[in-house]
Structures are given as C-alpha cells and as structure tokens.
Amino acid sequence: MHVLGASGSHELEMQSILIHNGFNLAWPDEVLEECLKLPDEITAEEIANRRDFRGITTFTIDPVTAKDFDDALSIRTLENGHTEVGVHIADVSHYVKPGTAIDKEALFRSTSVYLVDRVCPMLPEKLSNELCSLRPHEESLCYSAVFEIDETTK
C-alpha cells in the first residue's frame, strides 16, 4: 500500500499521472534487497581491465539540477596534434545482471519517466543516481567510444 497525499494536491496529481499510466512508485522488496548487495567500491582488478579516463577533461551536458549523469564527453589534444573525443555511457551491465530482480523490474519499467518536477526512474536510486551516475570527481565505470580526429576533421 502506498499513501499518495491530500486530495487535490499537486503531489497527488503528479503521482496519479504516473499510476494511471502504469508506472510503479515503489520498488519491490527483492529489488531493494539486491541493491543493498551491490558493491560501493570499484576494485583495483576492475580498474586494471579498463581504459582509464580519470586524467582527461570529461564533462556531461546535464543541467545543474540533474541527479543522474549517465553519459559524458571527453576531449584532449594528442601528442600528434590530433584531437581525441570520447563518448562515455555508464556501465549499467556491470551491476545489473540478466534475470535478476533489478533486471526484471527495469525491463518492466522500460524507461525513466521525466515529469516537470520529478523522475520515475527505471533503476533504483543506488544505481541511477550513484553507482551508474558519471558524477564529477567520482570514479565510475563506463563504456566508451573514442574517436581520433585529424586537422582536416578526418
């Protein structure tokens, strides 16, 4: 059971929009239990298996009010004078394994829903706003596509 709020209130209206369109406001207990078991630290072994972008200028284009930064761009000039551009996407698959309760709930939700004043996320906050968020000055795992561009933009 979920308490929505006072009749006619803004909060009730926003929650009603989500509920009437089939979106869950609460997370199933098994999803929350799986989230508690997710590691908060990135192991040295995992870091060694990946390309390290921590020393490269990297930024997101999300607004200041954003809580989830799931993509980022990096740019740097290489020794040969070319420009390297990286497109980085949070590595959700490192944490969400096929067939788990989190995976099944994400499949059911299929997307995050953005309303004017809130988000109904596809993934629990520990994933969407913490582990899989490419927040400034924090280490995160990601998949990257890296391009080298010469002076003629080739």
Secondary structure by P-SEA (a helix, b strand, c coil): cccccccccaaaaaaaaaaaacccccccaaaaaaaaaccccccaaaaaaccccccccccccccccccccccbbbbbbccccbbbbbbbccccccccccccaaaaaaaaacbbbbcccccccccccccccccccccccbbbbbbbbbbbbccccc
